[in-house]
Amino acid sequence: MLSINSIKKIKIQMIRKDISAAEIARRVKVNRSAITQTIHGLIKSRRLRTAIASSLNIPYRKIWKDEK
């Protein structure tokens, strides 16, 4: 699971980029809650993590360092 600081950093970037969880969800055709749960580490889908990272223009590994 991501630390509270990591979750906050993702949310800050979403605000800065004016991107909502719902918008990312629409892009990958999932529910908004799936994106929120992925941000909080409850879902570990690489596809959803990649969608979040690419939407924020942040390298995947910078957000999810623990994944091999």
Backbone hydrogen bonds, N-H to C=O, Kabsch-Sander energy under -0.5 kcal/mol:
donor,donor_aa,acceptor,acceptor_aa,energy
7,I,3,S,-2.3
8,K,4,I,-2.5
9,K,5,N,-2.3
10,I,6,S,-2.2
11,K,7,I,-2.4
12,I,8,K,-2.7
13,Q,9,K,-2.2
14,M,10,I,-2.2
15,I,11,K,-2.1
16,R,12,I,-2.7
17,K,13,Q,-2.5
18,D,15,I,-0.9
19,I,14,M,-2.9
24,I,20,S,-2.0
25,A,21,A,-2.6
26,R,22,A,-2.4
27,R,23,E,-1.8
28,V,24,I,-1.5
29,K,25,A,-0.7
29,K,26,R,-0.6
30,V,25,A,-2.0
34,A,31,N,-0.8
35,I,31,N,-1.1
36,T,32,R,-2.3
37,Q,33,S,-2.8
38,T,34,A,-1.7
39,I,35,I,-2.4
40,H,36,T,-1.9
41,G,38,T,-1.2
42,L,37,Q,-2.6
43,I,37,Q,-1.2
49,R,45,S,-2.6
50,T,46,R,-2.8
51,A,47,R,-1.9
52,I,48,L,-2.3
53,A,49,R,-2.7
54,S,50,T,-2.9
55,S,51,A,-2.0
56,L,52,I,-1.5
57,N,53,A,-0.5
57,N,54,S,-0.7
58,I,53,A,-2.5
62,K,59,P,-1.1
63,I,59,P,-1.0
63,I,60,Y,-1.0
64,W,60,Y,-2.7
65,K,63,I,-0.8
67,E,64,W,-0.7
